Amino acid sequence: MTAQRAFAEAIATITARIAGQPLDDSLQVFLNENFPPGGEAFDDLAELCRQGIDEGWLCDHEQGGIKFGRIIKAGPDTNGFSIDVVEMNDIRGPYHGHPNGEIDMIIPVSTGAEFDGQGQGWMVYEPESEHYPTVSAGKAIVLYLLPDGAIDFTRTAP
């Protein structure tokens, strides 16, 4: 099996478990309990992200020091989620909003690296949330799931 196929299957396993759940704090707890860092599903997917970046099929675009790419569009194979991966190193990304919410899998590359103040694990943003995505204390990979692929870069920062 190719790494890309293994990646798609790993994502489908996770999205099948969370499809239809509200994007809120309880989903964040569910993900961290059911797909925790150090667990097989999390660690295998993290390794596939690193491999994909090394091989060039993930994060195949770069702008402003941020590597990024949408690897899978929202559809039935991912239970309605799109899958994007970014690699950031001590940088703040562009302000944007999440019309339907956002689920982030945080994979530190540098020891102690954090995404929006959180280290390795899962973070969930509720629908209509907004932020500057920020990686601090080193380099991190962030895989993010967007319901229906919805993201809004036209919002104005407060």
NORLIN-V684622 format. One record per residue. PHI is phi in degrees with one decimal (* if undefined). Layout:
phi->(PHI,PHI)
//
This chain:
phi->(*,-73.3,-63.2,-65.5,-68.0,-61.7,-61.4,-61.5,-68.1,-63.0,-62.6,-61.0,-62.0,-72.2,-66.1,-63.3,-79.6,-111.8,-55.2,84.2,-80.4,-65.8,-84.6,-155.7,-59.9,-67.6,-68.8,-60.7,-62.9,-57.1,-63.6,-68.4,-84.8,-94.5,-134.6,-76.2,-56.2,92.5,-86.0,-58.8,-62.9,-64.2,-66.5,-64.9,-67.2,-61.1,-65.3,-64.4,-63.8,-60.2,-63.1,-61.9,-67.5,-60.7,-85.4,89.8,-95.6,-119.3,54.2,-87.3,-121.5,-145.3,-150.9,58.9,83.6,-113.6,-90.6,-155.9,174.6,-89.9,-89.6,-138.9,-76.7,-60.4,-176.3,-62.9,-66.4,-115.5,56.5,88.5,-100.5,-91.8,-125.8,-121.1,-133.9,-125.7,-125.1,-132.3,-133.1,45.7,-149.6,-104.2,-87.5,-71.8,-61.0,-159.1,-119.6,-120.1,-53.3,-112.9,96.4,-151.7,-117.7,-114.7,-105.9,-98.4,-124.3,-63.3,-93.4,-91.5,-57.2,87.5,-63.7,-131.3,-113.4,48.8,83.3,-120.7,-83.3,-51.2,136.7,-110.2,-134.5,-121.8,-103.6,-73.1,-54.5,72.6,-74.4,-141.9,-170.7,-95.6,-66.5,-133.5,-107.0,-127.0,63.6,125.6,-104.9,-144.0,-103.4,-126.6,-94.2,-129.8,-106.7,-120.7,-58.5,60.7,70.3,-80.3,-149.0,-128.5,-90.9,-92.1,-70.1,-98.6,-64.8,-67.3)
//
